[in-house]
């Protein structure tokens, strides 16, 4: 695969980085076992093939993931709840709340891009 093809493949709406998937799985913990399992399965698949001159190791892998609109909605709802729980009692943000907000933003971009044209059980490629 050529570098420009790899870049395009990694920017496809159904491709996630290893780091994003691992962070999401960790955030979900045992609260959403079905979603965690789907994301873990994606990490077990073959990553996008890197061009020969790519110097990154497994930490730079990207994977294709497909979830239904309902699953994405559940995932975002759970992450929003975790973000709210991480806010300080005085309403100020915390590093954990900011981190959860970044995960919410990451997954919400998928929802915004794909949900308007899909039924709740349609499969959406994840961005």
TAPEBEL-V165493 format. One record per residue. SS is DSSP state (A for helix, B for strand, O for the rest). PHI is phi in degrees with one decimal (* if undefined). Layout:
ss=<SS | SS>
phi=<PHI | PHI>
This chain:
ss=<O | O | A | A | A | A | A | A | A | A | O | O | O | O | B | B | B | A | A | A | A | A | A | A | A | A | A | A | O | O | O | O | A | A | A | A | A | A | A | A | A | A | A | A | O | O | O | O | O | O | O | O | O | O | O | O | O | A | A | A | O | B | B | B | O | B | B | B | A | A | A | A | A | A | A | A | A | A | A | A | A | A | A | A | A | A | O | O | O | O | O | O | O | O | A | A | A | A | A | A | A | A | A | A | A | A | A | A | A | A | A | A | A | A | A | A | A | O | O | O | O | O | B | B | B | O | O>
phi=<* | -80.1 | -55.3 | -68.5 | -68.5 | -64.1 | -59.9 | -63.6 | -62.6 | -72.5 | -95.5 | -65.0 | -67.1 | -108.4 | -121.4 | -125.5 | -76.0 | -57.0 | -60.4 | -65.7 | -66.0 | -63.4 | -63.9 | -68.4 | -60.9 | -62.2 | -63.7 | -67.6 | 54.0 | -92.3 | -71.9 | -131.3 | -61.2 | -66.4 | -66.5 | -58.6 | -63.8 | -61.8 | -70.6 | -64.5 | -60.2 | -61.8 | -68.7 | -81.7 | -77.7 | -69.6 | -72.6 | -58.3 | -68.0 | -87.2 | -66.1 | -55.9 | -84.4 | -68.2 | -103.5 | -77.8 | -90.8 | -57.9 | -65.2 | -103.3 | -68.5 | -126.1 | -132.0 | -82.8 | -140.3 | -126.1 | -129.2 | -76.2 | -58.9 | -62.6 | -64.7 | -64.2 | -61.7 | -60.6 | -61.3 | -62.8 | -59.0 | -65.2 | -65.1 | -62.0 | -60.8 | -66.2 | -62.4 | -61.9 | -64.3 | -85.8 | -71.6 | -64.5 | -57.7 | -82.4 | 89.7 | -80.6 | -77.3 | -126.0 | -56.9 | -65.7 | -63.7 | -63.6 | -63.6 | -62.3 | -61.4 | -66.6 | -67.3 | -59.4 | -59.9 | -60.3 | -76.7 | -65.2 | -62.7 | -62.4 | -60.3 | -61.9 | -72.3 | -114.8 | -72.1 | -65.1 | -109.8 | -119.9 | -77.4 | -57.5 | -102.9 | -68.5 | -87.9 | -115.7 | -70.1 | -90.8 | -98.1>
